[in-house]
Amino acid sequence: MITICGVGQGFKHGNCLVQAAFKELRSICLDPINPGCYYVGDLTSIRYCTPDTVELIAGAEAAGFADGAGAAVRFNYVFGLVATSDGKKLYAADHLNHRIRSIDTTTRTVTTIAGTRTSGAVDGLPPFATLSFPSKLCFDRSRTALFITSISDIRRFEFGTGRLSTIWTNSDPTFKFFPSGIAITGSGHLIVGSMESSCVCSFDPDSGNFDILAGRGGGGGARERKSAASDLAVVEHERCAYVADNRSSCVRRITLPDSLFTSN
């Protein structure tokens, strides 16, 4: 493993290995148009990294909430980040602001597309629908909606209508599953990790089937608390998921059943 960007903690732009410093990196997504370049969510800002330099897309060193452009924007804990296939837009889970933000990568303009200042789980249309600590994001298969993990549920946001809906919620107090990392297979199954229990699960949005793939999801005993799947990525051709284990400070590989890659 080698360091390709960042010289320590701070809030500085410039040369990757001489000047650039980050506050707390919680999310990353590749630039789909320019190989070797990527975006990072750095707590209160979003930055763009090339092999040589780091520059600000939007946000500032101080936390807060404000739409706008560039340094006038305020975030409060950018926890999740995804890019459209043409690279023209990013979507960010603004964790402590309980909102989803849309970022135009050309103009660096940021707008709020879902959520309000109030934490909640109200379905419907803006300005009434609410989110509670959104964490990670992924597109649906048609890329017309976002799946969003939240403190105890999985939500769906439709781009065309702006509607938020709950597709799964944890109603079992003995099942310590708090969704965090999320990815989708080619057949539309969601692979979801938990920050509290040591399990990774699959969820079929069409049928509602929810199954534990790895780990345990019981009462959160000492053994179960040794790992936490904070983020994950599905590799289709390998039939597996790579899981960032936040508590054990390691990356795990989970072989997934073939049924999750086959359309019914």
C-alpha positions as CSV (number, residue, x, y, z in Angstrom):
1,M,0.0,0.0,0.0
2,I,1.3,3.5,-0.9
3,T,0.1,7.0,-0.2
4,I,-0.9,8.9,-3.3
5,C,-2.4,12.0,-1.8
6,G,-2.4,13.8,1.5
7,V,0.4,14.9,3.9
8,G,-1.6,14.9,7.1
9,Q,-4.7,16.3,8.8
10,G,-5.9,19.8,7.8
11,F,-7.7,21.7,5.1
12,K,-5.3,22.5,2.3
13,H,-5.4,22.2,-1.5
14,G,-2.5,22.0,-3.9
15,N,0.1,19.3,-4.7
16,C,-1.0,15.9,-3.6
17,L,2.2,14.9,-1.8
18,V,3.4,18.3,-0.7
19,Q,0.5,20.5,0.3
20,A,-2.8,18.7,0.3
21,A,-4.3,17.9,3.7
22,F,-7.6,16.5,4.7
23,K,-9.8,16.8,7.8
24,E,-11.6,13.4,7.9
25,L,-12.1,11.4,4.7
26,R,-15.3,9.4,4.8
27,S,-16.2,8.9,1.1
28,I,-14.6,8.5,-2.3
29,C,-15.8,7.9,-5.9
30,L,-13.9,7.7,-9.1
31,D,-14.3,10.2,-11.9
32,P,-15.9,8.1,-14.6
33,I,-14.4,10.2,-17.4
34,N,-10.8,10.9,-16.3
35,P,-8.8,7.8,-15.3
36,G,-6.8,8.2,-12.2
37,C,-8.9,11.1,-10.9
38,Y,-11.5,10.9,-8.1
39,Y,-13.7,12.9,-5.7
40,V,-13.5,12.7,-1.9
41,G,-15.9,13.7,0.8
42,D,-13.8,15.4,3.4
43,L,-16.2,16.0,6.3
44,T,-17.3,19.5,5.4
45,S,-16.2,19.7,1.8
46,I,-15.9,17.8,-1.5
47,R,-12.5,17.8,-3.3
48,Y,-11.3,16.7,-6.6
49,C,-8.0,14.8,-6.8
50,T,-5.9,14.3,-9.9
51,P,-2.6,12.4,-9.8
52,D,-0.9,15.7,-9.1
53,T,-3.2,18.1,-7.4
54,V,-6.2,18.5,-5.0
55,E,-8.8,21.3,-5.6
56,L,-12.0,22.3,-3.9
57,I,-15.3,21.5,-5.6
58,A,-17.6,22.8,-2.9
59,G,-17.6,23.4,0.8
60,A,-15.3,25.0,3.4
61,E,-13.4,24.2,6.5
62,A,-16.3,25.2,8.7
63,A,-19.4,23.0,9.1
64,G,-22.9,24.3,8.4
65,F,-25.6,24.2,5.8
66,A,-25.9,26.4,2.7
67,D,-26.6,25.7,-1.0
68,G,-24.7,27.8,-3.5
69,A,-21.4,27.4,-5.4
70,G,-17.8,26.6,-4.5
71,A,-16.6,27.9,-1.2
72,A,-19.9,29.5,-0.3
73,V,-21.4,26.0,0.2
74,R,-21.6,24.4,3.6
75,F,-21.8,20.7,4.5
76,N,-21.9,18.9,7.8
77,Y,-20.3,15.4,7.5
78,V,-20.2,14.2,3.8
79,F,-20.6,10.5,4.5
80,G,-21.5,9.1,1.1
81,L,-20.7,10.2,-2.5
82,V,-21.6,8.8,-6.0
83,A,-21.1,10.2,-9.5
84,T,-23.3,9.9,-12.6
85,S,-21.9,7.9,-15.5
86,D,-21.1,11.0,-17.5
87,G,-19.3,12.6,-14.6
88,K,-21.5,15.8,-14.7
89,K,-23.1,15.4,-11.3
90,L,-22.3,14.1,-7.8
91,Y,-24.8,13.2,-5.1
92,A,-23.7,13.4,-1.5
93,A,-25.2,12.2,1.7
94,D,-24.9,15.2,4.1
95,H,-25.1,13.1,7.3
96,L,-25.6,15.6,10.1
97,N,-27.7,17.9,7.9
98,H,-30.2,15.0,7.2
99,R,-30.1,15.9,3.5
100,I,-29.0,14.6,0.0
101,R,-27.2,17.2,-2.0
102,S,-26.7,17.4,-5.8
103,I,-23.4,18.9,-7.1
104,D,-22.8,20.1,-10.7
105,T,-19.2,19.3,-11.3
106,T,-18.9,21.9,-14.1
107,T,-20.4,24.9,-12.3
108,R,-19.7,23.5,-8.8
109,T,-23.2,24.5,-7.8
110,V,-24.8,22.6,-4.9
111,T,-28.5,22.2,-4.4
112,T,-30.5,20.2,-1.9
113,I,-32.7,17.5,-3.5
114,A,-34.1,15.6,-0.4
115,G,-34.5,16.1,3.3
116,T,-34.9,19.0,5.7
117,R,-33.2,20.3,8.8
118,T,-35.3,17.9,10.8
119,S,-34.3,14.3,11.3
120,G,-37.1,11.9,10.5
121,A,-38.4,9.1,8.3
122,V,-41.4,10.8,6.6
123,D,-42.1,9.5,3.1
124,G,-43.4,11.7,0.3
125,L,-42.4,14.8,-1.6
126,P,-40.4,17.9,-0.7
127,P,-40.6,19.9,1.5
128,F,-42.3,17.4,3.8
129,A,-40.2,14.2,3.3
130,T,-37.4,13.7,5.9
131,L,-34.2,11.7,6.3
132,S,-32.4,10.6,9.4
133,F,-28.6,10.7,9.3
134,P,-28.2,9.5,5.6
135,S,-25.0,7.5,5.2
136,K,-24.2,5.8,1.9
137,L,-25.8,5.9,-1.6
138,C,-26.0,3.8,-4.7
139,F,-28.0,4.1,-8.0
140,D,-30.7,1.7,-8.9
141,R,-30.2,-0.4,-12.1
142,S,-31.9,2.2,-14.4
143,R,-30.0,5.1,-12.7
144,T,-33.4,6.9,-12.2
145,A,-33.3,6.7,-8.4
146,L,-30.9,6.5,-5.5
147,F,-30.9,4.0,-2.7
148,I,-30.0,5.6,0.6
149,T,-29.0,4.0,3.9
150,S,-30.1,5.8,7.0
151,I,-29.9,5.2,10.8
152,S,-32.4,2.3,10.8
153,D,-33.8,2.0,7.3
154,I,-33.2,2.0,3.5
155,R,-34.8,4.8,1.5
156,R,-35.4,5.3,-2.2
157,F,-35.3,8.7,-3.9
158,E,-36.8,9.1,-7.4
159,F,-35.1,11.7,-9.5
160,G,-38.1,12.3,-11.7
161,T,-40.6,13.1,-8.9
162,G,-38.4,13.9,-5.9
163,R,-40.3,11.3,-3.9
164,L,-38.7,9.6,-0.9
165,S,-40.0,6.2,0.1
166,T,-39.0,3.6,2.7
167,I,-38.2,0.2,1.2
168,W,-36.9,-1.5,4.4
169,T,-37.0,-0.6,8.1
170,N,-35.6,-2.4,11.1
171,S,-38.6,-3.3,13.3
172,D,-36.9,-6.0,15.4
173,P,-35.2,-4.5,18.5
174,T,-33.1,-7.7,18.9
175,F,-31.6,-7.3,15.4
176,K,-28.8,-4.7,15.8
177,F,-28.6,-3.8,12.1
178,F,-28.0,-0.2,11.3
179,P,-27.5,0.1,7.5
180,S,-24.3,1.8,6.2
181,G,-22.5,0.6,3.1
182,I,-24.7,-0.2,0.1
183,A,-24.1,-1.5,-3.4
184,I,-26.3,-3.1,-6.1
185,T,-25.7,-6.2,-8.2
186,G,-26.6,-6.4,-11.9
187,S,-29.8,-8.2,-11.1
188,G,-31.0,-5.4,-8.7
189,H,-30.2,-7.0,-5.3
190,L,-28.9,-4.6,-2.7
191,I,-25.9,-5.7,-0.6
192,V,-25.9,-3.8,2.7
193,G,-23.5,-3.6,5.6
194,S,-24.1,-2.6,9.2
195,M,-22.1,-0.3,11.4
196,E,-23.2,-2.0,14.6
197,S,-23.5,-5.7,13.9
198,S,-20.9,-7.8,12.1
199,C,-23.2,-8.9,9.3
200,V,-23.6,-8.1,5.6
201,C,-27.1,-8.7,4.2
202,S,-28.9,-8.9,0.9
203,F,-32.2,-7.2,0.2
204,D,-34.4,-7.6,-2.9
205,P,-36.4,-4.3,-3.4
206,D,-38.9,-6.2,-5.6
207,S,-39.8,-9.1,-3.3
208,G,-38.8,-7.6,0.1
209,N,-36.6,-10.6,0.9
210,F,-33.9,-9.8,3.4
211,D,-31.2,-12.3,4.2
212,I,-27.9,-12.4,6.2
213,L,-25.0,-13.3,3.9
214,A,-22.1,-13.1,6.4
215,G,-21.6,-12.5,10.1
216,R,-24.2,-12.4,12.7
217,G,-27.0,-9.9,13.4
218,G,-28.0,-10.8,17.0
219,G,-27.9,-8.8,20.2
220,G,-24.6,-7.1,19.6
221,G,-22.4,-9.2,21.9
222,A,-18.7,-8.7,22.3
223,R,-17.9,-11.0,19.4
224,E,-20.3,-9.3,17.1
225,R,-19.0,-5.9,17.9
226,K,-15.5,-6.8,16.6
227,S,-16.4,-5.7,13.1
228,A,-18.5,-3.1,11.3
229,A,-19.2,-3.0,7.6
230,S,-19.0,0.8,7.1
231,D,-18.8,0.7,3.3
232,L,-18.6,-1.9,0.5
233,A,-18.3,-2.5,-3.2
234,V,-19.6,-5.3,-5.4
235,V,-17.4,-6.8,-8.1
236,E,-19.8,-8.4,-10.5
237,H,-17.4,-10.6,-12.4
238,E,-15.9,-12.0,-9.2
239,R,-19.3,-12.6,-7.6
240,C,-18.1,-11.0,-4.4
241,A,-18.2,-7.9,-2.2
242,Y,-15.2,-6.1,-0.7
243,V,-16.1,-4.7,2.7
244,A,-14.4,-1.8,4.6
245,D,-14.4,-3.0,8.2
246,N,-14.3,0.2,10.2
247,R,-13.9,-1.4,13.7
248,S,-11.3,-4.0,12.8
249,S,-9.4,-1.6,10.4
250,C,-9.3,-4.1,7.6
251,V,-10.8,-5.0,4.2
252,R,-12.8,-8.2,4.0
253,R,-13.9,-10.2,0.9
254,I,-17.2,-12.0,0.9
255,T,-18.2,-14.5,-1.8
256,L,-21.8,-13.9,-2.8
257,P,-24.2,-16.5,-4.1
258,D,-24.9,-16.7,-7.8
259,S,-28.6,-16.1,-7.2
260,L,-27.8,-12.4,-6.4
261,F,-26.5,-11.9,-9.9
262,T,-29.3,-13.6,-11.8
263,S,-32.6,-11.9,-12.6
264,N,-35.7,-13.8,-11.6
